Amino acid sequence: MSEKLYLDDLSPGMTFKGIAETTVDAAAIVAFAKQYDPQPFHLDDAAAKKTMFGGLAASGWHTAAMTMQLIVNDGPPLVGGVIGAGTDEIRWPKPVRPNDRLRIESEVLEVRPSRSNPKIGIAKVRTTTLNQNNEPVQIFVANLIVPRKP
């Protein structure tokens, strides 16, 4: 793993391209949906074929969870981990399907020291989750709490 980065090490325009992939499993799509998003297009391929999705599709929240795993394991190597202070935007431009292979790319959009706590700051980071065809399946902009250099 790369050296851990402080807020002071980050600058707008920095990019981090993940190399790890996660393969989406149909059984995992259904299991996640049963527990958290029980809609027909996430639960059953035959039912999903009759919807706008035309087949089984992962819940956006399942995609978000898989993305989080990729960020923790293969995203920007931040000191203290990936600590979110909120999300400005989240979009799912294309459905995630069984057997899709997902990876991430992150870009630092903004870096600002905290006005109330000199030990931390906020890094605004856009992370795009891509499938095996390099098509974006999720794009989100998060505000991350990152420690400053001591």
C-alpha positions as CSV (number, residue, x, y, z in Angstrom):
1,M,0.0,0.0,0.0
2,S,1.1,3.6,-0.7
3,E,2.3,5.9,2.0
4,K,-0.7,7.4,3.9
5,L,-1.6,11.0,2.9
6,Y,-2.5,13.9,5.1
7,L,-4.8,16.7,4.0
8,D,-1.6,18.8,3.3
9,D,-0.5,16.2,0.8
10,L,-3.7,16.5,-1.3
11,S,-4.4,19.0,-4.0
12,P,-7.2,19.5,-6.5
13,G,-6.8,17.5,-9.6
14,M,-4.9,14.6,-7.9
15,T,-6.3,11.3,-9.1
16,F,-6.2,7.8,-7.7
17,K,-6.9,4.9,-10.1
18,G,-7.8,1.7,-8.4
19,I,-6.4,-1.6,-9.7
20,A,-8.5,-3.9,-7.6
21,E,-11.8,-5.2,-9.0
22,T,-14.8,-6.8,-7.5
23,T,-17.0,-9.1,-9.5
24,V,-20.7,-8.8,-8.9
25,D,-22.5,-12.0,-8.1
26,A,-26.2,-12.6,-8.9
27,A,-26.8,-14.3,-5.5
28,A,-25.3,-11.3,-3.7
29,I,-27.5,-8.9,-5.6
30,V,-30.6,-10.9,-4.5
31,A,-29.3,-11.3,-0.9
32,F,-28.6,-7.6,-0.5
33,A,-32.0,-6.7,-2.0
34,K,-33.9,-9.1,0.2
35,Q,-32.4,-7.4,3.3
36,Y,-32.3,-3.8,2.2
37,D,-34.0,-3.0,-1.1
38,P,-36.7,-5.6,-1.9
39,Q,-37.9,-4.5,-5.3
40,P,-38.6,-7.0,-8.1
41,F,-35.8,-5.8,-10.4
42,H,-33.3,-6.5,-7.6
43,L,-34.8,-9.8,-6.5
44,D,-35.8,-11.9,-9.6
45,D,-34.4,-11.9,-13.1
46,A,-37.7,-12.9,-14.7
47,A,-39.6,-10.1,-12.9
48,A,-36.8,-7.7,-13.7
49,K,-37.1,-8.5,-17.4
50,K,-40.5,-6.9,-17.3
51,T,-39.2,-3.6,-15.9
52,M,-37.2,-0.7,-17.4
53,F,-34.0,-2.6,-16.4
54,G,-34.7,-5.6,-18.7
55,G,-33.0,-7.9,-16.3
56,L,-31.6,-8.3,-12.8
57,A,-29.8,-5.1,-11.5
58,A,-28.0,-4.4,-8.3
59,S,-29.5,-1.9,-5.9
60,G,-27.8,1.4,-6.1
61,W,-27.1,1.0,-2.4
62,H,-25.5,-2.3,-3.0
63,T,-23.3,-0.6,-5.6
64,A,-22.5,2.1,-3.0
65,A,-21.5,-0.6,-0.5
66,M,-19.3,-2.4,-3.1
67,T,-17.7,0.9,-4.0
68,M,-17.0,1.6,-0.3
69,Q,-15.1,-1.7,-0.1
70,L,-13.1,-0.7,-3.1
71,I,-12.3,2.7,-1.7
72,V,-11.2,1.3,1.7
73,N,-9.0,-1.4,0.0
74,D,-7.8,0.4,-3.1
75,G,-8.7,4.1,-2.9
76,P,-6.8,7.2,-1.8
77,P,-4.6,6.1,1.1
78,L,-5.7,8.7,3.7
79,V,-4.3,8.9,7.2
80,G,-6.9,7.8,9.6
81,G,-9.1,6.0,7.0
82,V,-12.0,7.1,4.9
83,I,-14.2,9.2,7.2
84,G,-17.2,10.8,5.5
85,A,-18.7,14.1,6.6
86,G,-21.5,13.9,4.0
87,T,-22.1,13.4,0.3
88,D,-22.9,16.2,-2.1
89,E,-24.0,14.0,-5.0
90,I,-24.6,10.4,-5.9
91,R,-25.7,9.1,-9.3
92,W,-26.2,5.7,-10.9
93,P,-26.0,6.3,-14.6
94,K,-26.0,2.6,-15.6
95,P,-27.3,-0.5,-13.8
96,V,-24.9,-2.9,-12.3
97,R,-25.5,-6.5,-13.6
98,P,-24.5,-9.9,-12.5
99,N,-20.9,-10.7,-13.5
100,D,-19.9,-7.0,-13.9
101,R,-16.4,-6.3,-12.7
102,L,-16.2,-3.0,-10.8
103,R,-13.2,-0.8,-10.1
104,I,-12.9,2.9,-9.0
105,E,-11.2,6.1,-9.9
106,S,-11.1,9.0,-7.5
107,E,-10.2,12.7,-8.1
108,V,-9.6,15.3,-5.4
109,L,-11.9,18.3,-6.3
110,E,-11.2,20.6,-3.3
111,V,-9.1,20.7,-0.2
112,R,-9.8,23.0,2.7
113,P,-8.6,23.2,6.3
114,S,-11.2,23.3,9.0
115,R,-11.9,26.7,10.4
116,S,-12.8,25.3,13.8
117,N,-10.2,22.5,14.2
118,P,-6.7,23.1,13.0
119,K,-5.9,19.3,13.2
120,I,-8.3,18.4,10.4
121,G,-9.7,19.5,7.1
122,I,-12.1,18.5,4.3
123,A,-11.2,16.9,1.0
124,K,-14.0,16.9,-1.5
125,V,-13.4,13.7,-3.6
126,R,-15.4,12.5,-6.7
127,T,-15.3,8.7,-7.0
128,T,-16.4,7.0,-10.2
129,T,-17.2,3.3,-10.1
130,L,-16.6,1.8,-13.5
131,N,-17.6,-1.6,-15.0
132,Q,-15.5,-3.8,-17.2
133,N,-16.3,-1.7,-20.2
134,N,-15.1,1.5,-18.5
135,E,-18.7,2.7,-18.2
136,P,-19.6,4.7,-15.1
137,V,-22.1,2.9,-13.0
138,Q,-21.9,5.2,-10.0
139,I,-20.5,8.7,-9.5
140,F,-20.5,10.3,-6.1
141,V,-18.9,13.3,-4.5
142,A,-18.0,12.9,-0.8
143,N,-16.6,15.3,1.8
144,L,-13.9,13.4,3.7
145,I,-12.4,14.4,7.0
146,V,-8.7,14.1,6.7
147,P,-6.1,14.8,9.4
148,R,-3.5,17.6,8.8
149,K,0.2,17.0,9.3
150,P,1.2,17.3,12.9
